[in-house]
Amino acid sequence: MRKFFLLLLSLFFLSACGSDKTLFKDLPKGPIKHQYIVMAQTQKGVRARGFKGATPPKTGISFGVGTKEFKTTSAQDGSFDIEIDLDSKQPRGDLAFTVNGRIYYSNYSVKDLSEKLAFAAKKPFSTGLEIDHISLNKSEALLLSSSAALVRAHPVDEHWKLKKAPTKTIFLNPKMSSNLVPRMVARLNDYAIVPFFGTSELALISLEKNEIISKTRLLDNTGKLYLFENKPPLTLKNPIQADGRSPASTTITRSYAHNPENIHVLDKNTFLVSFVNYYQAAGTVKGEKALVGPGIIALIAIENDSFVTRDIIALPFKNPQYFVAQSNSEVWVSCSGSYHDINSNPAKSDNAGLVKIVISAKQKLSVSSQITMNNFTPAIPTFIDGKLVVPEAWGNRIAVLEVSATSLKKEHIKTHSYHRPFALTLAKHWHDDIVFLISADANLIAYSLKDGFFPFPFVEPIKLNKDQNKKVVINPAQLFIRDYSETYVPGYNLWALSPVTNQIYPLDLMEIFGP
């Protein structure tokens, strides 16, 4: 009987260990946001830091560890930063918060950051098919598989875990057309949009009907293909298959809207799309540049299950690849320029820069400002506290720019003293003044506007895949950050997508934060 009872107890324990209750950390209820509070060992002793919004404004805080205690008040934005000097390591500390006369007490473990940062990245998700791009909302992820020409809808549970079985599969190429090259997938309510780089078409997908319902190339308001006169004309040495066919001549005098690259959703039925007008890749001969026409941005609406072009403009820089919003009506476009060599470290290009597009109430586009970036090829930027943080593509530096800047200057460039170089590909705002940077070798690096690289508690890179073969560069292409600023639901906090490995690498920052 005793053995039977022990067997039942062990089965219960094993089932509990496999549940989400034990997989993710529950946080204390109340006005304190423990998801933004960390207590960790330092060289001096123990430091407790609460980021913006961690407490209500001007909250009384008592911090005790070992035999020492320190009292302070949080700032107006709810942040605090306390360090107590200690000669010996302590396993635990206490935080007490006084809010409206009531005390909220929490016992915190003192984290070893080197150890905890190493465990932040968890086992990756895999669906068994390629994953080239993701469009994600709270409950569903749209996964693009370029080679298979598929878009699949996968449920995402409340813990931010991706369910393997898709609920929908949309075939992008039922007629087996050549040179399709789906670039990405974007979602607008019950629609999805896929730009085809090879054919220069945009596909409109009805998620309700589970099929493509419209497909068109970009037209101007007269119903004609939009074009710009090239001055001087582009002379091609090794023309690629542009727009599904070879150019009629090696001299290009007119730039059509070739090669849609990226989409930025504005609201439930309008979006921006960039066209790079890409004609020729950079050659193997030194100095042989890629040839691209004018960068084009179009404002497009969905009406009656089809696309309607509202406005089109040409940009002062070439190769518009990435969007980042400053506001609902102001969007920055990062233009990578004409590449000399995309495989160098960093990438080399000409005619690169940042452009701010303004969308008027009458749905017209205009360029309000521009930032020239000489000798600096921008990767995916982010916007934070009135500043643009721009990684150098496959480089080791970032640029931090005020929106009033007109050109990149020496004082804008920030470098780190870490003992090894990175190959940066994107930036994404996390919280407070912290930006996460992704390196092609699968490192997640933190940068603070006020503290610089590797701010506490992100004092070293987070390796996304600890078991990754060092000879294989997994090159994460997207970073998703779950917004838990209001209500924290236990689960993963970040996703990093690697199209090279066809996997999503989830991270749980509660390894570092919380009691």
C-alpha positions as CSV (number, residue, x, y, z in Angstrom):
1,M,0.0,0.0,0.0
2,R,2.9,2.4,0.9
3,K,4.6,1.6,-2.5
4,F,1.3,2.3,-4.3
5,F,0.9,5.7,-2.5
6,L,4.5,6.6,-3.3
7,L,3.9,5.7,-7.0
8,L,0.8,7.9,-7.1
9,L,2.7,10.8,-5.5
10,S,5.6,10.5,-8.0
11,L,3.2,10.4,-10.9
12,F,1.5,13.6,-9.6
13,F,4.9,15.3,-9.1
14,L,6.0,14.4,-12.7
15,S,2.8,15.6,-14.2
16,A,3.0,18.9,-12.2
17,C,6.6,19.4,-13.3
18,G,5.6,19.2,-17.0
19,S,2.8,21.8,-16.5
20,D,3.0,25.5,-17.3
21,K,2.7,26.2,-13.6
22,T,6.2,24.9,-13.1
23,L,7.6,25.9,-16.5
24,F,6.9,29.6,-16.0
25,K,7.2,31.8,-12.9
26,D,4.1,33.2,-11.3
27,L,4.6,36.7,-9.9
28,P,3.0,38.2,-6.8
29,K,-0.3,40.1,-7.4
30,G,-0.7,43.7,-6.5
31,P,0.5,47.2,-7.7
32,I,4.2,46.2,-8.0
33,K,5.3,44.9,-11.4
34,H,7.9,42.3,-10.5
35,Q,8.6,41.6,-14.2
36,Y,10.7,44.8,-14.2
37,I,12.6,44.2,-11.0
38,V,15.8,42.3,-10.6
39,M,18.1,41.5,-7.6
40,A,21.5,40.3,-8.4
41,Q,25.1,39.8,-7.2
42,T,27.6,42.4,-8.1
43,Q,31.3,42.8,-7.4
44,K,30.5,45.2,-4.6
45,G,27.6,43.3,-3.1
46,V,23.9,43.1,-4.1
47,R,22.0,45.4,-6.4
48,A,18.2,45.8,-6.8
49,R,16.9,47.6,-9.8
50,G,13.4,48.4,-10.9
51,F,12.9,49.6,-14.4
52,K,10.4,52.2,-15.5
53,G,6.9,51.4,-14.3
54,A,8.1,48.8,-11.7
55,T,6.3,50.7,-8.9
56,P,3.7,53.5,-8.7
57,P,5.4,56.9,-8.6
58,K,7.2,57.8,-5.4
59,T,6.8,54.5,-3.8
60,G,8.6,53.9,-0.5
61,I,11.1,51.0,-0.8
62,S,12.9,49.1,1.9
63,F,15.8,46.9,0.6
64,G,17.3,44.4,3.1
65,V,20.0,41.8,2.5
66,G,22.0,40.0,5.1
67,T,22.3,42.3,8.1
68,K,22.1,45.5,6.0
69,E,19.0,47.6,5.1
70,F,18.5,50.6,2.9
71,K,15.4,52.7,2.4
72,T,14.6,54.9,-0.6
73,T,11.8,56.2,-2.8
74,S,11.2,55.3,-6.4
75,A,11.4,58.0,-9.0
76,Q,8.4,59.6,-10.7
77,D,8.5,57.0,-13.5
78,G,8.4,54.2,-10.9
79,S,12.1,53.2,-11.3
80,F,14.7,52.6,-8.6
81,D,18.3,51.5,-8.4
82,I,19.9,50.4,-5.1
83,E,23.2,48.7,-4.3
84,I,24.3,47.4,-0.9
85,D,28.0,46.7,-0.2
86,L,28.6,43.3,1.2
87,D,31.8,41.2,2.0
88,S,30.1,37.9,1.5
89,K,27.6,36.4,-0.9
90,Q,23.9,36.2,0.2
91,P,21.4,33.8,-1.3
92,R,18.3,36.0,-0.7
93,G,17.2,39.6,0.0
94,D,14.0,41.4,0.9
95,L,12.0,44.1,-0.8
96,A,9.1,45.9,0.9
97,F,7.0,48.5,-1.0
98,T,4.7,51.0,0.7
99,V,1.8,52.0,-1.6
100,N,-1.1,54.0,-0.2
101,G,-0.3,53.0,3.3
102,R,-0.2,49.3,2.6
103,I,3.1,47.3,2.6
104,Y,3.8,44.7,-0.2
105,Y,6.6,42.4,0.8
106,S,8.6,40.1,-1.5
107,N,11.5,37.7,-0.8
108,Y,13.9,37.7,-3.7
109,S,16.7,35.3,-4.7
110,V,20.0,37.0,-5.4
111,K,20.7,36.1,-9.0
112,D,24.0,35.1,-10.4
113,L,23.7,36.9,-13.7
114,S,26.2,34.9,-15.7
115,E,24.3,31.7,-14.8
116,K,20.8,33.2,-15.3
117,L,21.5,34.9,-18.6
118,A,22.8,31.6,-19.9
119,F,19.4,30.0,-19.1
120,A,17.2,32.8,-20.5
121,A,17.0,31.2,-24.0
122,K,14.9,28.0,-24.0
123,K,14.3,25.1,-26.4
124,P,13.4,26.4,-29.9
125,F,10.1,25.8,-31.6
126,S,10.0,23.9,-34.9
127,T,7.1,23.2,-37.2
128,G,8.9,20.8,-39.5
129,L,8.8,23.3,-42.4
130,E,10.8,26.3,-43.3
131,I,10.0,29.6,-41.6
132,D,11.2,32.6,-43.5
133,H,9.0,35.3,-42.0
134,I,6.4,35.7,-39.2
135,S,3.5,38.0,-38.7
136,L,2.4,37.7,-35.0
137,N,-0.6,38.9,-33.0
138,K,-1.7,37.9,-29.5
139,S,-3.3,34.6,-30.5
140,E,-2.0,33.6,-33.9
141,A,1.2,33.6,-35.9
142,L,1.3,33.6,-39.7
143,L,4.4,31.7,-40.9
144,L,5.7,32.2,-44.5
145,S,7.6,29.4,-46.2
146,S,9.1,30.9,-49.3
147,S,10.4,27.8,-51.1
148,A,7.2,25.9,-50.4
149,A,5.1,29.0,-51.3
150,L,2.9,28.6,-48.3
151,V,1.5,30.7,-45.5
152,R,0.4,28.8,-42.4
153,A,-1.6,30.0,-39.5
154,H,-0.5,28.6,-36.1
155,P,-2.2,29.3,-32.8
156,V,-0.2,31.0,-30.1
157,D,-1.3,30.2,-26.5
158,E,-1.5,32.5,-23.5
159,H,2.0,31.5,-22.5
160,W,3.4,32.7,-25.9
161,K,4.1,29.1,-27.0
162,L,3.6,28.3,-30.7
163,K,1.4,25.3,-31.4
164,K,2.9,23.0,-34.0
165,A,-0.2,22.1,-35.9
166,P,-1.5,24.8,-38.3
167,T,-5.2,25.8,-38.4
168,K,-4.9,27.2,-42.0
169,T,-2.6,26.7,-45.0
170,I,-2.7,29.1,-47.9
171,F,-1.0,28.1,-51.2
172,L,0.7,31.1,-52.8
173,N,1.6,29.4,-56.1
174,P,-1.3,27.0,-57.1
175,K,-0.4,27.5,-60.8
176,M,3.3,26.7,-60.2
177,S,4.5,30.0,-61.7
178,S,8.2,30.6,-61.8
179,N,10.2,33.4,-60.1
180,L,7.6,34.0,-57.4
181,V,9.9,34.8,-54.5
182,P,7.5,35.7,-51.6
183,R,9.3,38.2,-49.4
184,M,7.3,38.5,-46.2
185,V,3.8,38.2,-44.8
186,A,1.9,41.1,-43.1
187,R,-1.5,40.9,-41.4
188,L,-4.4,43.4,-41.6
189,N,-7.3,42.1,-39.5
190,D,-8.9,39.3,-41.7
191,Y,-6.4,39.8,-44.5
192,A,-2.8,38.9,-45.1
193,I,-0.5,40.5,-47.7
194,V,2.5,38.9,-49.4
195,P,4.8,40.9,-51.7
196,F,6.4,38.8,-54.5
197,F,9.9,40.1,-55.1
198,G,10.3,38.1,-58.3
199,T,7.1,39.1,-60.1
200,S,6.7,42.5,-58.4
201,E,3.1,41.7,-57.4
202,L,1.3,42.0,-54.2
203,A,-1.0,39.2,-53.1
204,L,-4.1,39.8,-51.0
205,I,-5.1,36.8,-48.9
206,S,-8.5,36.3,-47.3
207,L,-7.8,34.5,-44.0
208,E,-11.5,33.8,-43.8
209,K,-11.7,32.2,-47.2
210,N,-8.2,30.7,-46.9
211,E,-7.0,31.8,-50.3
212,I,-5.5,34.5,-52.5
213,I,-8.4,36.8,-53.6
214,S,-6.5,39.4,-55.5
215,K,-3.0,39.9,-57.0
216,T,-1.7,43.0,-58.7
217,R,1.3,45.0,-59.6
218,L,1.5,48.6,-58.4
219,L,-0.5,51.0,-60.5
220,D,-0.7,54.8,-60.3
221,N,-4.0,56.7,-60.1
222,T,-4.3,56.6,-63.9
223,G,-4.2,52.8,-64.0
224,K,-0.8,52.6,-65.5
225,L,2.4,51.1,-64.1
226,Y,4.2,53.7,-62.1
227,L,7.6,54.8,-63.4
228,F,10.4,57.3,-62.9
229,E,12.8,58.6,-65.5
230,N,16.4,57.6,-64.6
231,K,18.9,60.4,-64.9
232,P,21.5,59.3,-65.8
233,P,20.3,55.9,-67.3
234,L,21.3,52.7,-65.5
235,T,23.7,50.6,-67.5
236,L,23.6,46.9,-66.6
237,K,26.6,44.6,-67.0
238,N,25.0,41.4,-65.7
239,P,21.2,41.9,-65.6
240,I,19.2,39.7,-63.4
241,Q,15.7,38.4,-64.2
242,A,13.9,41.6,-63.2
243,D,10.2,41.4,-62.8
244,G,9.9,37.9,-64.2
245,R,11.7,38.7,-67.4
246,S,15.1,40.0,-68.6
247,P,15.3,43.8,-69.3
248,A,14.7,44.6,-72.9
249,S,18.0,46.4,-72.9
250,T,21.1,46.7,-70.8
251,T,20.3,50.4,-70.5
252,I,17.4,51.2,-68.1
253,T,15.9,54.6,-68.7
254,R,12.7,54.2,-66.7
255,S,12.3,52.6,-63.3
256,Y,9.0,50.8,-62.7
257,A,7.9,49.6,-59.3
258,H,10.0,46.5,-59.2
259,N,10.7,44.2,-56.3
260,P,8.4,44.9,-53.3
261,E,10.6,44.5,-50.3
262,N,8.7,45.3,-47.1
263,I,5.2,46.2,-45.7
264,H,4.3,48.5,-42.8
265,V,0.7,48.2,-41.5
266,L,-0.8,51.6,-40.6
267,D,-4.3,50.6,-39.6
268,K,-7.0,48.0,-40.3
269,N,-7.1,48.6,-44.1
270,T,-4.0,50.7,-45.2
271,F,-0.3,50.0,-45.4
272,L,3.0,51.2,-46.8
273,V,5.0,49.1,-49.2
274,S,8.6,49.7,-50.3
275,F,9.9,48.9,-53.8
276,V,13.7,48.6,-54.2
277,N,13.9,48.5,-58.1
278,Y,16.7,45.9,-57.9
279,Y,18.3,45.1,-61.3
280,Q,21.8,43.7,-60.7
281,A,23.7,42.2,-57.8
282,A,27.1,43.4,-56.7
283,G,29.7,41.6,-58.7
284,T,32.7,39.5,-57.6
285,V,35.0,42.1,-59.2
286,K,36.1,44.6,-56.6
287,G,34.1,47.8,-56.7
288,E,31.3,46.4,-59.0
289,K,28.2,47.8,-57.3
290,A,24.7,46.5,-57.2
291,L,22.4,48.5,-59.6
292,V,19.1,49.7,-58.2
293,G,16.7,52.3,-59.4
294,P,14.9,54.9,-57.2
295,G,13.5,53.6,-54.0
296,I,9.7,53.9,-54.1
297,I,7.1,54.0,-51.3
298,A,3.4,53.4,-52.0
299,L,0.4,54.0,-49.7
300,I,-2.2,51.3,-50.5
301,A,-5.7,50.7,-49.1
302,I,-7.8,47.5,-49.2
303,E,-11.3,48.2,-50.7
304,N,-13.8,45.6,-51.9
305,D,-11.3,42.8,-51.5
306,S,-8.7,44.5,-53.7
307,F,-5.8,47.0,-53.6
308,V,-6.2,50.7,-54.3
309,T,-3.1,52.9,-54.6
310,R,-3.5,56.2,-52.6
311,D,-0.1,57.7,-53.3
312,I,3.4,57.0,-54.5
313,I,6.7,58.8,-53.9
314,A,10.3,58.4,-54.8
315,L,13.0,58.5,-52.1
316,P,16.3,60.4,-52.0
317,F,18.1,57.2,-51.1
318,K,18.2,53.7,-52.6
319,N,17.1,50.3,-51.5
320,P,14.3,51.0,-48.9
321,Q,14.3,47.9,-46.8
322,Y,12.9,48.6,-43.3
323,F,10.2,50.7,-41.6
324,V,10.0,52.0,-38.1
325,A,7.2,54.1,-36.8
326,Q,7.7,57.4,-34.9
327,S,3.9,58.0,-34.7
328,N,0.8,56.9,-36.4
329,S,1.4,59.4,-39.2
330,E,5.2,59.5,-39.2
331,V,7.2,56.5,-40.4
332,W,11.0,56.3,-40.9
333,V,12.3,54.2,-43.9
334,S,15.8,52.7,-43.6
335,C,17.4,52.7,-47.0
336,S,20.4,50.3,-47.3
337,G,21.8,51.8,-50.5
338,S,23.5,50.1,-53.4
339,Y,25.7,47.4,-52.1
340,H,29.3,46.9,-53.0
341,D,29.6,43.7,-50.9
342,I,26.9,42.3,-48.6
343,N,29.2,39.5,-47.4
344,S,31.8,41.8,-45.8
345,N,31.9,42.7,-42.2
346,P,30.4,45.3,-42.1
347,A,28.4,45.4,-45.4
348,K,29.5,48.2,-47.8
349,S,27.1,50.3,-49.8
350,D,26.5,53.8,-51.3
351,N,23.5,56.1,-51.2
352,A,22.2,54.9,-47.8
353,G,20.2,56.9,-45.4
354,L,17.0,57.3,-43.3
355,V,13.9,59.1,-44.6
356,K,10.9,60.2,-42.6
357,I,7.6,59.8,-44.4
358,V,4.5,61.8,-43.3
359,I,1.0,60.5,-44.1
360,S,-1.5,63.3,-44.3
361,A,-5.1,63.2,-43.3
362,K,-5.9,63.1,-47.0
363,Q,-3.7,60.0,-47.4
364,K,-0.9,61.7,-49.2
365,L,2.8,61.0,-48.7
366,S,5.6,63.5,-48.3
367,V,9.3,63.4,-47.2
368,S,9.7,65.6,-44.1
369,S,13.3,64.9,-43.3
370,Q,16.3,62.7,-44.2
371,I,19.5,61.6,-42.7
372,T,22.5,60.8,-45.0
373,M,24.6,57.8,-43.8
374,N,27.9,57.8,-45.5
375,N,30.2,54.8,-44.8
376,F,27.6,53.2,-42.7
377,T,25.1,50.7,-44.0
378,P,22.0,50.6,-41.8
379,A,20.4,47.4,-40.7
380,I,16.9,47.2,-39.0
381,P,16.5,50.2,-36.8
382,T,14.3,51.0,-33.8
383,F,12.8,54.2,-32.4
384,I,13.0,55.0,-28.7
385,D,12.5,58.2,-26.7
386,G,12.8,60.5,-29.7
387,K,15.9,58.8,-31.0
388,L,16.7,56.3,-33.8
389,V,19.0,53.5,-32.9
390,V,20.5,52.0,-36.0
391,P,22.8,49.0,-36.1
392,E,25.5,48.8,-38.8
393,A,24.6,46.0,-41.1
394,W,26.9,43.0,-40.2
395,G,29.0,45.5,-38.3
396,N,30.1,46.1,-34.7
397,R,28.7,49.6,-34.2
398,I,25.4,51.4,-33.8
399,A,24.3,54.9,-34.5
400,V,22.1,56.8,-32.1
401,L,20.5,59.8,-33.9
402,E,18.1,62.5,-32.9
403,V,15.3,62.8,-35.4
404,S,16.5,66.4,-36.1
405,A,19.8,65.1,-37.5
406,T,20.6,65.5,-41.2
407,S,23.7,63.4,-41.5
408,L,25.6,60.7,-39.6
409,K,28.5,62.2,-37.6
410,K,31.3,60.8,-35.5
411,E,29.5,61.6,-32.2
412,H,26.5,59.5,-33.2
413,I,28.4,56.3,-33.5
414,K,28.6,54.0,-30.4
415,T,31.0,51.1,-29.9
416,H,31.5,48.6,-27.1
417,S,34.6,47.2,-25.4
418,Y,33.4,43.6,-25.4
419,H,36.3,41.2,-26.2
420,R,34.8,39.9,-29.5
421,P,33.1,41.5,-32.5
422,F,29.5,41.1,-33.5
423,A,27.7,41.1,-36.8
424,L,24.6,43.2,-36.0
425,T,21.4,42.7,-38.0
426,L,18.5,44.4,-36.1
427,A,17.5,46.5,-33.2
428,K,14.3,46.3,-31.2
429,H,13.1,48.4,-28.2
430,W,12.5,46.3,-25.1
431,H,11.4,48.6,-22.3
432,D,12.5,51.8,-20.5
433,D,15.5,53.0,-22.4
434,I,16.8,49.5,-23.3
435,V,17.3,48.3,-26.9
436,F,18.0,44.7,-27.8
437,L,20.4,44.1,-30.6
438,I,20.7,40.9,-32.6
439,S,24.0,39.6,-33.9
440,A,24.2,37.1,-36.8
441,D,26.0,34.6,-34.6
442,A,22.8,34.4,-32.4
443,N,23.8,36.8,-29.6
444,L,21.3,39.1,-28.0
445,I,23.0,42.3,-26.8
446,A,21.5,45.0,-24.7
447,Y,22.1,48.7,-25.2
448,S,20.9,51.5,-22.9
449,L,20.5,55.1,-24.0
450,K,22.0,56.3,-20.7
451,D,24.2,53.4,-19.6
452,G,25.6,52.3,-23.0
453,F,26.3,48.7,-24.0
454,F,25.6,45.8,-21.5
455,P,23.5,47.7,-18.9
456,F,22.6,45.9,-15.6
457,P,21.3,43.2,-15.5
458,F,22.1,42.4,-19.2
459,V,25.8,42.5,-18.4
460,E,26.9,40.1,-21.1
461,P,25.4,38.7,-24.4
462,I,22.5,36.2,-24.2
463,K,23.3,33.2,-26.5
464,L,20.1,32.2,-28.3
465,N,21.2,28.7,-29.0
466,K,23.8,27.3,-26.6
467,D,24.2,24.1,-28.7
468,Q,24.6,25.8,-32.0
469,N,27.6,24.6,-34.2
470,K,29.9,27.6,-34.2
471,K,30.6,27.1,-37.9
472,V,26.9,27.7,-38.7
473,V,25.7,31.3,-38.5
474,I,22.0,31.1,-37.6
475,N,21.4,34.9,-38.4
476,P,18.2,35.7,-36.6
477,A,16.0,37.8,-38.9
478,Q,13.2,38.9,-36.6
479,L,12.8,39.7,-32.9
480,F,9.4,39.8,-31.2
481,I,8.9,41.2,-27.7
482,R,5.7,40.5,-25.7
483,D,4.2,43.6,-24.1
484,Y,3.6,42.7,-20.5
485,S,3.8,46.3,-19.2
486,E,0.2,46.3,-17.9
487,T,-0.5,42.7,-17.0
488,Y,2.1,39.9,-16.7
489,V,0.9,36.5,-17.9
490,P,3.5,33.7,-17.2
491,G,5.1,32.6,-20.4
492,Y,7.9,33.4,-22.9
493,N,8.8,37.1,-23.2
494,L,10.7,37.1,-26.5
495,W,10.9,35.2,-29.8
496,A,13.9,35.3,-32.2
497,L,13.4,33.8,-35.6
498,S,16.2,32.2,-37.6
499,P,15.2,31.3,-41.2
500,V,18.6,29.5,-41.5
501,T,17.6,26.9,-39.0
502,N,13.8,27.3,-39.5
503,Q,13.3,27.7,-35.8
504,I,12.0,30.2,-33.3
505,Y,14.1,30.7,-30.2
506,P,12.0,31.7,-27.2
507,L,13.4,33.5,-24.2
508,D,12.1,33.7,-20.6
509,L,13.4,36.9,-18.9
510,M,11.9,35.7,-15.6
511,E,15.1,33.7,-15.2
512,I,16.6,37.2,-14.4
513,F,13.6,39.2,-13.2
514,G,11.1,38.6,-10.4
515,P,11.4,37.0,-6.9
